[in-house]
C-alpha cells in the first residue's frame, strides 16, 4: 500500500488527475518555471534558518522546516492562490507527527513574497476528514485509469498542461 503524503493531500484539492499522475510516478515538475520559482523562494527566503530548523521526513512526506523546540512545522509557499490545499497539507503533516507520538505540534504557512503567515491547528473534525481523505486518495490513485483533466482554462500554468492537452486542437 502506497504512503499518502502531504503533497498528495494538497493535490487532492487542486487536481485529482495531477494527484494520480504524481502518485503513479509521472512527474512533470522539472518542466515548470513556476515550480522552479517556488523552489527559489523556498531556498532564498529564510537563509538563516539552517542553524535552527531542519527539513524533516515523516511518513513519506518532506516537511520544509520543523522547529523541534517550539514544535512548529513551517511550510513555505510562493503564492496563496491555492491556500485551501496548503492548509490541508499542513494539517496532514501535524497528523503525521501525532502518529509518530509527537503531540501538540502546530503549523505555520508562510508566504514570504506576500509577507504573510497563517497559523494552522489540527482539530478533531480535521483528523476525521483527513482519515476520509486518505481513503479516498488511495481509492483514486489505485485505479488503473487516470481521472479526467480539468477545464483547460484552469490548467494553463500547470506543469502537466502539455501532458494533459497534447494533440488537442487549439480553439481560436
C-alpha positions in Angstrom: 0.0 0.0 0.0 1.3 3.4 -1.0 2.1 6.1 1.6 -0.2 9.0 1.4 1.9 12.2 1.5 1.2 15.8 2.2 1.8 16.5 -1.5 -1.0 14.1 -2.4 -3.3 15.7 0.2 -2.6 19.1 -1.4 -3.0 17.9 -4.9 -6.4 16.3 -4.0 -7.8 19.8 -3.6 -6.1 21.1 -6.7 -6.4 18.4 -9.4 -7.1 14.7 -8.9 -5.6 14.0 -12.3 -2.3 15.6 -11.2 -2.5 13.7 -7.9 -3.0 10.4 -9.7 -0.1 11.1 -12.1 2.2 12.2 -9.3 1.3 9.1 -7.2 1.9 6.8 -10.2 5.4 8.2 -11.0 4.5 10.6 -13.8 6.4 13.8 -12.7 6.4 16.9 -14.8 7.5 19.5 -12.2 11.0 19.6 -13.7 9.5 21.3 -16.8 7.8 24.1 -14.9 9.2 27.6 -14.4 6.6 28.2 -11.7 7.9 25.1 -9.7 11.5 26.4 -10.2 10.4 29.8 -8.9 8.7 28.2 -5.9 12.0 26.3 -5.1 13.9 29.5 -5.3 11.5 31.2 -2.9 11.9 28.3 -0.5 15.7 28.3 -0.7 16.3 32.1 -0.6 13.6 33.4 1.8 15.0 32.3 5.1 18.8 31.8 4.7 19.5 31.9 8.4 17.1 29.1 9.3 19.6 26.3 8.7 21.1 26.7 12.2 17.7 26.5 13.9 15.3 24.5 11.7 15.6 21.2 10.0 13.9 19.7 6.9 12.2 16.5 8.2 10.8 13.4 6.5 7.7 11.8 8.2 5.6 9.1 6.7 6.9 9.6 3.2 6.4 13.4 3.4 9.1 16.0 3.3 8.4 19.0 5.6 10.1 22.3 4.7 11.2 23.2 8.2 10.5 21.8 11.7 11.4 23.6 14.9 11.6 20.8 17.5 11.9 23.1 20.5 8.7 25.0 19.7 7.1 22.0 17.9 6.2 24.1 14.9 6.0 22.9 11.3 6.8 25.6 8.7 5.6 25.2 5.2 6.7 27.8 2.6 4.6 28.7 -0.4 5.2 31.1 -3.2 1.5 32.2 -3.5 -1.7 31.9 -1.6 -3.7 31.1 -4.7 -4.2 27.5 -3.5 -4.4 28.3 0.2 -7.0 25.6 1.0 -4.7 22.9 -0.4 -1.8 24.4 1.6 -3.8 24.4 4.8 -4.9 20.7 4.4 -1.3 19.8 3.6 0.0 21.3 6.8 -2.9 19.7 8.8 -1.8 16.4 7.4 1.8 17.0 8.5 0.6 17.6 12.0 -1.4 14.4 11.9 1.8 12.5 10.7 3.7 13.9 13.7 0.9 12.7 16.0 1.2 9.3 14.5 4.9 9.3 15.4 3.9 10.2 19.0 4.8 13.9 18.9 1.9 15.8 20.4 1.0 19.5 20.4 2.6 20.3 17.1 1.4 23.5 15.4 1.8 24.6 11.8 2.7 27.8 10.1 2.1 28.5 6.4 4.5 31.1 5.2 4.1 33.3 2.1 7.4 35.2 2.1 6.7 37.1 -1.2 3.4 38.3 0.3 4.9 38.8 3.8 2.1 36.8 5.3 1.8 33.9 7.6 -1.1 31.7 8.7 -1.3 29.7 11.9 -2.6 26.1 11.4 -4.0 23.9 14.1 -5.4 20.4 13.8 -8.9 19.9 15.3 -10.7 16.6 15.9 -13.0 17.2 12.9 -9.9 17.7 10.8 -8.5 14.3 11.9 -11.7 12.6 10.8 -11.7 14.5 7.5 -8.0 13.5 6.9 -8.8 9.8 7.5 -11.6 10.0 4.9 -9.2 11.8 2.5 -6.6 9.2 2.9 -9.1 6.5 2.0 -10.5 8.5 -1.0 -7.0 9.3 -2.3 -6.0 5.6 -2.1 -9.1 4.7 -4.0 -8.3 7.2 -6.7 -4.6 6.5 -7.1 -5.0 2.7 -7.1 -7.4 2.9 -10.1 -5.9 1.8 -13.4 -7.3 4.8 -15.2 -6.3 8.4 -14.7 -9.0 10.8 -13.7 -10.1 13.3 -16.5 -8.4 16.6 -17.0 -10.0 19.8 -15.6 -11.1 22.5 -18.0 -8.2 23.9 -20.0 -8.6 27.4 -18.7 -7.8 26.3 -15.1 -4.7 24.4 -16.2 -2.6 26.7 -18.3 0.0 27.3 -15.6 0.2 23.7 -14.6 3.4 21.7 -15.2 1.2 18.9 -16.6 -0.6 21.1 -19.1 1.3 19.8 -22.2 0.9 16.2 -20.9 -2.9 16.6 -20.5 -3.6 18.5 -23.6 -1.0 17.3 -26.1 -2.5 16.8 -29.6 -5.7 18.8 -28.9 -6.6 21.4 -31.4 -6.4 24.9 -30.1 -9.7 26.8 -30.0 -9.5 30.2 -31.7 
